[in-house]
Amino acid sequence: MSQTTRLRLEEVSARYRKCVMTIRRWIKDEQFGFPQPIRLRNRLYFSLDELRAFEEQFPDRLGARD
């Protein structure tokens, strides 16, 4: 079984050079289509694979790179 790399909300914020509140707005905006996080022990985690797929599908919405 392969393990998926997960990033914390703060890491996603740094990845896209956006504040945490902006990431939270992206999560709530269904039309934006940002990958939904999972909540573990009251923290938000995002799948790195899902983030990369989003970046490929909508390159004009984000400015992230590894």
PDB file with one MODEL, atoms N, CA, C and O in Angstrom:
MODEL        1
ATOM      1  N   MET A   1       0.850  -1.177   0.000  1.00  0.00           N
ATOM      2  CA  MET A   1       0.000   0.000   0.000  1.00  0.00           C
ATOM      3  C   MET A   1       0.895   1.240   0.000  1.00  0.00           C
ATOM      4  O   MET A   1       1.802   1.350   0.825  1.00  0.00           O
ATOM      5  N   SER A   2       0.648   2.160  -0.911  1.00  0.00           N
ATOM      6  CA  SER A   2       1.439   3.392  -0.963  1.00  0.00           C
ATOM      7  C   SER A   2       0.843   4.430  -0.023  1.00  0.00           C
ATOM      8  O   SER A   2      -0.367   4.479   0.201  1.00  0.00           O
ATOM      9  N   GLN A   3       1.725   5.250   0.515  1.00  0.00           N
ATOM     10  CA  GLN A   3       1.290   6.277   1.435  1.00  0.00           C
ATOM     11  C   GLN A   3       1.274   7.620   0.722  1.00  0.00           C
ATOM     12  O   GLN A   3       2.214   7.960   0.004  1.00  0.00           O
ATOM     13  N   THR A   4       0.217   8.373   0.917  1.00  0.00           N
ATOM     14  CA  THR A   4       0.078   9.677   0.292  1.00  0.00           C
ATOM     15  C   THR A   4       0.748  10.732   1.156  1.00  0.00           C
ATOM     16  O   THR A   4       0.567  10.752   2.374  1.00  0.00           O
ATOM     17  N   THR A   5       1.511  11.598   0.536  1.00  0.00           N
ATOM     18  CA  THR A   5       2.125  12.710   1.253  1.00  0.00           C
ATOM     19  C   THR A   5       1.047  13.742   1.535  1.00  0.00           C
ATOM     20  O   THR A   5       0.281  14.122   0.649  1.00  0.00           O
ATOM     21  N   ARG A   6       1.003  14.185   2.771  1.00  0.00           N
ATOM     22  CA  ARG A   6       0.023  15.189   3.191  1.00  0.00           C
ATOM     23  C   ARG A   6       0.758  16.437   3.662  1.00  0.00           C
ATOM     24  O   ARG A   6       1.794  16.357   4.321  1.00  0.00           O
ATOM     25  N   LEU A   7       0.201  17.586   3.311  1.00  0.00           N
ATOM     26  CA  LEU A   7       0.752  18.864   3.746  1.00  0.00           C
ATOM     27  C   LEU A   7      -0.220  19.532   4.702  1.00  0.00           C
ATOM     28  O   LEU A   7      -1.433  19.495   4.493  1.00  0.00           O
ATOM     29  N   ARG A   8       0.314  20.142   5.753  1.00  0.00           N
ATOM     30  CA  ARG A   8      -0.519  20.902   6.685  1.00  0.00           C
ATOM     31  C   ARG A   8      -0.952  22.210   6.021  1.00  0.00           C
ATOM     32  O   ARG A   8      -0.353  22.649   5.039  1.00  0.00           O
ATOM     33  N   LEU A   9      -1.976  22.807   6.559  1.00  0.00           N
ATOM     34  CA  LEU A   9      -2.498  24.071   6.031  1.00  0.00           C
ATOM     35  C   LEU A   9      -1.396  25.114   5.904  1.00  0.00           C
ATOM     36  O   LEU A   9      -1.331  25.821   4.898  1.00  0.00           O
ATOM     37  N   GLU A  10      -0.538  25.218   6.899  1.00  0.00           N
ATOM     38  CA  GLU A  10       0.535  26.207   6.868  1.00  0.00           C
ATOM     39  C   GLU A  10       1.529  25.924   5.737  1.00  0.00           C
ATOM     40  O   GLU A  10       2.071  26.854   5.141  1.00  0.00           O
ATOM     41  N   GLU A  11       1.764  24.657   5.445  1.00  0.00           N
ATOM     42  CA  GLU A  11       2.657  24.297   4.348  1.00  0.00           C
ATOM     43  C   GLU A  11       2.037  24.634   2.991  1.00  0.00           C
ATOM     44  O   GLU A  11       2.735  25.064   2.072  1.00  0.00           O
ATOM     45  N   VAL A  12       0.729  24.437   2.876  1.00  0.00           N
ATOM     46  CA  VAL A  12       0.027  24.801   1.642  1.00  0.00           C
ATOM     47  C   VAL A  12       0.071  26.317   1.461  1.00  0.00           C
ATOM     48  O   VAL A  12       0.275  26.812   0.353  1.00  0.00           O
ATOM     49  N   SER A  13      -0.119  27.035   2.541  1.00  0.00           N
ATOM     50  CA  SER A  13      -0.038  28.492   2.507  1.00  0.00           C
ATOM     51  C   SER A  13       1.333  28.941   2.004  1.00  0.00           C
ATOM     52  O   SER A  13       1.417  29.837   1.163  1.00  0.00           O
ATOM     53  N   ALA A  14       2.392  28.340   2.498  1.00  0.00           N
ATOM     54  CA  ALA A  14       3.747  28.680   2.058  1.00  0.00           C
ATOM     55  C   ALA A  14       3.973  28.264   0.610  1.00  0.00           C
ATOM     56  O   ALA A  14       4.636  28.977  -0.144  1.00  0.00           O
ATOM     57  N   ARG A  15       3.432  27.123   0.218  1.00  0.00           N
ATOM     58  CA  ARG A  15       3.595  26.611  -1.155  1.00  0.00           C
ATOM     59  C   ARG A  15       3.072  27.620  -2.184  1.00  0.00           C
ATOM     60  O   ARG A  15       3.700  27.852  -3.217  1.00  0.00           O
ATOM     61  N   TYR A  16       1.927  28.206  -1.887  1.00  0.00           N
ATOM     62  CA  TYR A  16       1.301  29.139  -2.828  1.00  0.00           C
ATOM     63  C   TYR A  16       1.587  30.605  -2.506  1.00  0.00           C
ATOM     64  O   TYR A  16       1.115  31.506  -3.199  1.00  0.00           O
ATOM     65  N   ARG A  17       2.357  30.828  -1.457  1.00  0.00           N
ATOM     66  CA  ARG A  17       2.682  32.193  -1.027  1.00  0.00           C
ATOM     67  C   ARG A  17       1.417  33.021  -0.801  1.00  0.00           C
ATOM     68  O   ARG A  17       1.316  34.173  -1.222  1.00  0.00           O
ATOM     69  N   LYS A  18       0.472  32.403  -0.132  1.00  0.00           N
ATOM     70  CA  LYS A  18      -0.795  33.047   0.228  1.00  0.00           C
ATOM     71  C   LYS A  18      -1.005  32.882   1.724  1.00  0.00           C
ATOM     72  O   LYS A  18      -0.511  31.925   2.320  1.00  0.00           O
ATOM     73  N   CYS A  19      -1.730  33.802   2.333  1.00  0.00           N
ATOM     74  CA  CYS A  19      -1.987  33.676   3.764  1.00  0.00           C
ATOM     75  C   CYS A  19      -2.973  32.527   4.016  1.00  0.00           C
ATOM     76  O   CYS A  19      -3.692  32.098   3.114  1.00  0.00           O
ATOM     77  N   VAL A  20      -2.985  32.054   5.237  1.00  0.00           N
ATOM     78  CA  VAL A  20      -3.836  30.931   5.619  1.00  0.00           C
ATOM     79  C   VAL A  20      -5.306  31.246   5.348  1.00  0.00           C
ATOM     80  O   VAL A  20      -6.059  30.371   4.920  1.00  0.00           O
ATOM     81  N   MET A  21      -5.714  32.484   5.593  1.00  0.00           N
ATOM     82  CA  MET A  21      -7.117  32.849   5.368  1.00  0.00           C
ATOM     83  C   MET A  21      -7.493  32.726   3.888  1.00  0.00           C
ATOM     84  O   MET A  21      -8.629  32.370   3.573  1.00  0.00           O
ATOM     85  N   THR A  22      -6.573  33.010   2.991  1.00  0.00           N
ATOM     86  CA  THR A  22      -6.849  32.858   1.561  1.00  0.00           C
ATOM     87  C   THR A  22      -7.080  31.389   1.233  1.00  0.00           C
ATOM     88  O   THR A  22      -8.005  31.055   0.492  1.00  0.00           O
ATOM     89  N   ILE A  23      -6.254  30.519   1.775  1.00  0.00           N
ATOM     90  CA  ILE A  23      -6.437  29.080   1.545  1.00  0.00           C
ATOM     91  C   ILE A  23      -7.786  28.637   2.088  1.00  0.00           C
ATOM     92  O   ILE A  23      -8.487  27.852   1.450  1.00  0.00           O
ATOM     93  N   ARG A  24      -8.150  29.132   3.256  1.00  0.00           N
ATOM     94  CA  ARG A  24      -9.465  28.784   3.831  1.00  0.00           C
ATOM     95  C   ARG A  24     -10.614  29.255   2.927  1.00  0.00           C
ATOM     96  O   ARG A  24     -11.621  28.562   2.788  1.00  0.00           O
ATOM     97  N   ARG A  25     -10.458  30.431   2.316  1.00  0.00           N
ATOM     98  CA  ARG A  25     -11.499  30.917   1.388  1.00  0.00           C
ATOM     99  C   ARG A  25     -11.572  30.020   0.160  1.00  0.00           C
ATOM    100  O   ARG A  25     -12.662  29.715  -0.324  1.00  0.00           O
ATOM    101  N   TRP A  26     -10.406  29.593  -0.350  1.00  0.00           N
ATOM    102  CA  TRP A  26     -10.395  28.690  -1.500  1.00  0.00           C
ATOM    103  C   TRP A  26     -11.119  27.391  -1.177  1.00  0.00           C
ATOM    104  O   TRP A  26     -11.831  26.851  -2.023  1.00  0.00           O
ATOM    105  N   ILE A  27     -10.945  26.890   0.030  1.00  0.00           N
ATOM    106  CA  ILE A  27     -11.595  25.641   0.451  1.00  0.00           C
ATOM    107  C   ILE A  27     -13.116  25.800   0.418  1.00  0.00           C
ATOM    108  O   ILE A  27     -13.833  24.900  -0.019  1.00  0.00           O
ATOM    109  N   LYS A  28     -13.595  26.941   0.880  1.00  0.00           N
ATOM    110  CA  LYS A  28     -15.044  27.171   0.969  1.00  0.00           C
ATOM    111  C   LYS A  28     -15.688  27.485  -0.377  1.00  0.00           C
ATOM    112  O   LYS A  28     -16.887  27.266  -0.552  1.00  0.00           O
ATOM    113  N   ASP A  29     -14.919  27.988  -1.318  1.00  0.00           N
ATOM    114  CA  ASP A  29     -15.441  28.387  -2.623  1.00  0.00           C
ATOM    115  C   ASP A  29     -15.543  27.161  -3.541  1.00  0.00           C
ATOM    116  O   ASP A  29     -14.546  26.736  -4.126  1.00  0.00           O
ATOM    117  N   GLU A  30     -16.726  26.607  -3.661  1.00  0.00           N
ATOM    118  CA  GLU A  30     -16.931  25.396  -4.457  1.00  0.00           C
ATOM    119  C   GLU A  30     -16.608  25.609  -5.934  1.00  0.00           C
ATOM    120  O   GLU A  30     -16.149  24.679  -6.598  1.00  0.00           O
ATOM    121  N   GLN A  31     -16.834  26.799  -6.456  1.00  0.00           N
ATOM    122  CA  GLN A  31     -16.564  27.071  -7.864  1.00  0.00           C
ATOM    123  C   GLN A  31     -15.065  27.121  -8.163  1.00  0.00           C
ATOM    124  O   GLN A  31     -14.648  26.842  -9.287  1.00  0.00           O
ATOM    125  N   PHE A  32     -14.261  27.473  -7.169  1.00  0.00           N
ATOM    126  CA  PHE A  32     -12.810  27.528  -7.359  1.00  0.00           C
ATOM    127  C   PHE A  32     -12.248  26.124  -7.540  1.00  0.00           C
ATOM    128  O   PHE A  32     -11.284  25.927  -8.280  1.00  0.00           O
ATOM    129  N   GLY A  33     -12.847  25.153  -6.868  1.00  0.00           N
ATOM    130  CA  GLY A  33     -12.463  23.762  -7.059  1.00  0.00           C
ATOM    131  C   GLY A  33     -11.190  23.325  -6.371  1.00  0.00           C
ATOM    132  O   GLY A  33     -10.578  22.337  -6.775  1.00  0.00           O
ATOM    133  N   PHE A  34     -10.779  24.043  -5.339  1.00  0.00           N
ATOM    134  CA  PHE A  34      -9.548  23.684  -4.628  1.00  0.00           C
ATOM    135  C   PHE A  34      -9.724  22.349  -3.908  1.00  0.00           C
ATOM    136  O   PHE A  34     -10.797  22.068  -3.375  1.00  0.00           O
ATOM    137  N   PRO A  35      -8.675  21.527  -3.892  1.00  0.00           N
ATOM    138  CA  PRO A  35      -8.781  20.222  -3.211  1.00  0.00           C
ATOM    139  C   PRO A  35      -9.205  20.369  -1.752  1.00  0.00           C
ATOM    140  O   PRO A  35      -8.729  21.251  -1.037  1.00  0.00           O
ATOM    141  N   GLN A  36     -10.091  19.507  -1.337  1.00  0.00           N
ATOM    142  CA  GLN A  36     -10.600  19.563   0.026  1.00  0.00           C
ATOM    143  C   GLN A  36      -9.656  18.825   0.979  1.00  0.00           C
ATOM    144  O   GLN A  36      -9.150  17.749   0.659  1.00  0.00           O
ATOM    145  N   PRO A  37      -9.433  19.412   2.135  1.00  0.00           N
ATOM    146  CA  PRO A  37      -8.531  18.790   3.099  1.00  0.00           C
ATOM    147  C   PRO A  37      -9.237  17.713   3.919  1.00  0.00           C
ATOM    148  O   PRO A  37     -10.463  17.594   3.904  1.00  0.00           O
ATOM    149  N   ILE A  38      -8.439  16.947   4.624  1.00  0.00           N
ATOM    150  CA  ILE A  38      -8.999  16.067   5.642  1.00  0.00           C
ATOM    151  C   ILE A  38      -8.617  16.680   6.986  1.00  0.00           C
ATOM    152  O   ILE A  38      -7.599  17.361   7.106  1.00  0.00           O
ATOM    153  N   ARG A  39      -9.438  16.430   7.980  1.00  0.00           N
ATOM    154  CA  ARG A  39      -9.197  16.990   9.310  1.00  0.00           C
ATOM    155  C   ARG A  39      -8.777  15.850  10.231  1.00  0.00           C
ATOM    156  O   ARG A  39      -9.500  14.868  10.402  1.00  0.00           O
ATOM    157  N   LEU A  40      -7.594  16.003  10.818  1.00  0.00           N
ATOM    158  CA  LEU A  40      -7.082  15.048  11.789  1.00  0.00           C
ATOM    159  C   LEU A  40      -6.665  15.808  13.036  1.00  0.00           C
ATOM    160  O   LEU A  40      -5.824  16.706  12.982  1.00  0.00           O
ATOM    161  N   ARG A  41      -7.262  15.436  14.155  1.00  0.00           N
ATOM    162  CA  ARG A  41      -6.952  16.097  15.429  1.00  0.00           C
ATOM    163  C   ARG A  41      -7.039  17.613  15.318  1.00  0.00           C
ATOM    164  O   ARG A  41      -6.180  18.349  15.803  1.00  0.00           O
ATOM    165  N   ASN A  42      -8.101  18.048  14.667  1.00  0.00           N
ATOM    166  CA  ASN A  42      -8.422  19.472  14.511  1.00  0.00           C
ATOM    167  C   ASN A  42      -7.409  20.245  13.666  1.00  0.00           C
ATOM    168  O   ASN A  42      -7.307  21.466  13.787  1.00  0.00           O
ATOM    169  N   ARG A  43      -6.662  19.544  12.814  1.00  0.00           N
ATOM    170  CA  ARG A  43      -5.748  20.188  11.867  1.00  0.00           C
ATOM    171  C   ARG A  43      -6.140  19.779  10.459  1.00  0.00           C
ATOM    172  O   ARG A  43      -6.663  18.685  10.242  1.00  0.00           O
ATOM    173  N   LEU A  44      -5.884  20.665   9.503  1.00  0.00           N
ATOM    174  CA  LEU A  44      -6.209  20.388   8.112  1.00  0.00           C
ATOM    175  C   LEU A  44      -4.982  19.889   7.372  1.00  0.00           C
ATOM    176  O   LEU A  44      -3.890  20.446   7.490  1.00  0.00           O
ATOM    177  N   TYR A  45      -5.189  18.810   6.596  1.00  0.00           N
ATOM    178  CA  TYR A  45      -4.122  18.232   5.792  1.00  0.00           C
ATOM    179  C   TYR A  45      -4.608  18.068   4.361  1.00  0.00           C
ATOM    180  O   TYR A  45      -5.759  17.706   4.117  1.00  0.00           O
ATOM    181  N   PHE A  46      -3.708  18.341   3.416  1.00  0.00           N
ATOM    182  CA  PHE A  46      -4.029  18.256   1.998  1.00  0.00           C
ATOM    183  C   PHE A  46      -3.159  17.200   1.342  1.00  0.00           C
ATOM    184  O   PHE A  46      -1.983  17.054   1.678  1.00  0.00           O
ATOM    185  N   SER A  47      -3.739  16.468   0.412  1.00  0.00           N
ATOM    186  CA  SER A  47      -2.985  15.484  -0.360  1.00  0.00           C
ATOM    187  C   SER A  47      -2.101  16.215  -1.369  1.00  0.00           C
ATOM    188  O   SER A  47      -2.589  17.032  -2.149  1.00  0.00           O
ATOM    189  N   LEU A  48      -0.809  15.921  -1.353  1.00  0.00           N
ATOM    190  CA  LEU A  48       0.110  16.543  -2.304  1.00  0.00           C
ATOM    191  C   LEU A  48      -0.250  16.147  -3.730  1.00  0.00           C
ATOM    192  O   LEU A  48      -0.140  16.965  -4.643  1.00  0.00           O
ATOM    193  N   ASP A  49      -0.674  14.919  -3.929  1.00  0.00           N
ATOM    194  CA  ASP A  49      -1.080  14.470  -5.267  1.00  0.00           C
ATOM    195  C   ASP A  49      -2.275  15.267  -5.774  1.00  0.00           C
ATOM    196  O   ASP A  49      -2.315  15.641  -6.946  1.00  0.00           O
ATOM    197  N   GLU A  50      -3.250  15.532  -4.907  1.00  0.00           N
ATOM    198  CA  GLU A  50      -4.425  16.305  -5.305  1.00  0.00           C
ATOM    199  C   GLU A  50      -4.048  17.757  -5.603  1.00  0.00           C
ATOM    200  O   GLU A  50      -4.588  18.360  -6.530  1.00  0.00           O
ATOM    201  N   LEU A  51      -3.128  18.316  -4.826  1.00  0.00           N
ATOM    202  CA  LEU A  51      -2.677  19.687  -5.076  1.00  0.00           C
ATOM    203  C   LEU A  51      -1.976  19.777  -6.427  1.00  0.00           C
ATOM    204  O   LEU A  51      -2.208  20.713  -7.192  1.00  0.00           O
ATOM    205  N   ARG A  52      -1.127  18.810  -6.713  1.00  0.00           N
ATOM    206  CA  ARG A  52      -0.421  18.813  -8.002  1.00  0.00           C
ATOM    207  C   ARG A  52      -1.383  18.658  -9.169  1.00  0.00           C
ATOM    208  O   ARG A  52      -1.213  19.305 -10.203  1.00  0.00           O
ATOM    209  N   ALA A  53      -2.392  17.807  -9.016  1.00  0.00           N
ATOM    210  CA  ALA A  53      -3.395  17.631 -10.070  1.00  0.00           C
ATOM    211  C   ALA A  53      -4.157  18.935 -10.298  1.00  0.00           C
ATOM    212  O   ALA A  53      -4.439  19.300 -11.439  1.00  0.00           O
ATOM    213  N   PHE A  54      -4.490  19.633  -9.215  1.00  0.00           N
ATOM    214  CA  PHE A  54      -5.178  20.916  -9.325  1.00  0.00           C
ATOM    215  C   PHE A  54      -4.304  21.925 -10.059  1.00  0.00           C
ATOM    216  O   PHE A  54      -4.790  22.666 -10.914  1.00  0.00           O
ATOM    217  N   GLU A  55      -3.011  21.955  -9.728  1.00  0.00           N
ATOM    218  CA  GLU A  55      -2.076  22.870 -10.382  1.00  0.00           C
ATOM    219  C   GLU A  55      -1.995  22.602 -11.883  1.00  0.00           C
ATOM    220  O   GLU A  55      -1.927  23.537 -12.681  1.00  0.00           O
ATOM    221  N   GLU A  56      -2.004  21.338 -12.261  1.00  0.00           N
ATOM    222  CA  GLU A  56      -1.946  20.990 -13.685  1.00  0.00           C
ATOM    223  C   GLU A  56      -3.238  21.339 -14.406  1.00  0.00           C
ATOM    224  O   GLU A  56      -3.219  21.788 -15.552  1.00  0.00           O
ATOM    225  N   GLN A  57      -4.358  21.131 -13.730  1.00  0.00           N
ATOM    226  CA  GLN A  57      -5.655  21.391 -14.349  1.00  0.00           C
ATOM    227  C   GLN A  57      -5.934  22.885 -14.467  1.00  0.00           C
ATOM    228  O   GLN A  57      -6.536  23.328 -15.446  1.00  0.00           O
ATOM    229  N   PHE A  58      -5.505  23.662 -13.480  1.00  0.00           N
ATOM    230  CA  PHE A  58      -5.780  25.107 -13.451  1.00  0.00           C
ATOM    231  C   PHE A  58      -4.491  25.895 -13.220  1.00  0.00           C
ATOM    232  O   PHE A  58      -4.348  26.530 -12.175  1.00  0.00           O
ATOM    233  N   PRO A  59      -3.557  25.872 -14.160  1.00  0.00           N
ATOM    234  CA  PRO A  59      -2.272  26.552 -13.936  1.00  0.00           C
ATOM    235  C   PRO A  59      -2.396  28.071 -13.793  1.00  0.00           C
ATOM    236  O   PRO A  59      -1.528  28.709 -13.197  1.00  0.00           O
ATOM    237  N   ASP A  60      -3.457  28.646 -14.329  1.00  0.00           N
ATOM    238  CA  ASP A  60      -3.625  30.096 -14.260  1.00  0.00           C
ATOM    239  C   ASP A  60      -4.115  30.570 -12.893  1.00  0.00           C
ATOM    240  O   ASP A  60      -4.044  31.763 -12.599  1.00  0.00           O
ATOM    241  N   ARG A  61      -4.612  29.658 -12.053  1.00  0.00           N
ATOM    242  CA  ARG A  61      -5.147  30.051 -10.744  1.00  0.00           C
ATOM    243  C   ARG A  61      -4.087  30.128  -9.662  1.00  0.00           C
ATOM    244  O   ARG A  61      -4.275  30.810  -8.655  1.00  0.00           O
ATOM    245  N   LEU A  62      -2.975  29.434  -9.860  1.00  0.00           N
ATOM    246  CA  LEU A  62      -1.948  29.347  -8.805  1.00  0.00           C
ATOM    247  C   LEU A  62      -0.573  29.602  -9.383  1.00  0.00           C
ATOM    248  O   LEU A  62      -0.354  29.510 -10.591  1.00  0.00           O
ATOM    249  N   GLY A  63       0.340  29.922  -8.501  1.00  0.00           N
ATOM    250  CA  GLY A  63       1.713  30.138  -8.941  1.00  0.00           C
ATOM    251  C   GLY A  63       2.683  29.235  -8.202  1.00  0.00           C
ATOM    252  O   GLY A  63       3.787  29.668  -7.871  1.00  0.00           O
ATOM    253  N   ALA A  64       2.308  28.000  -7.935  1.00  0.00           N
ATOM    254  CA  ALA A  64       3.141  27.115  -7.110  1.00  0.00           C
ATOM    255  C   ALA A  64       4.044  26.244  -7.947  1.00  0.00           C
ATOM    256  O   ALA A  64       3.726  25.882  -9.080  1.00  0.00           O
ATOM    257  N   ARG A  65       5.146  25.928  -7.377  1.00  0.00           N
ATOM    258  CA  ARG A  65       6.073  24.938  -7.952  1.00  0.00           C
ATOM    259  C   ARG A  65       6.748  24.229  -6.802  1.00  0.00           C
ATOM    260  O   ARG A  65       6.838  24.766  -5.698  1.00  0.00           O
ATOM    261  N   ASP A  66       7.223  23.025  -7.057  1.00  0.00           N
ATOM    262  CA  ASP A  66       7.890  22.222  -6.006  1.00  0.00           C
ATOM    263  C   ASP A  66       9.174  22.873  -5.554  1.00  0.00           C
ATOM    264  O   ASP A  66       9.862  22.342  -4.683  1.00  0.00           O
TER     265      ASP A  66
ENDMDL
END
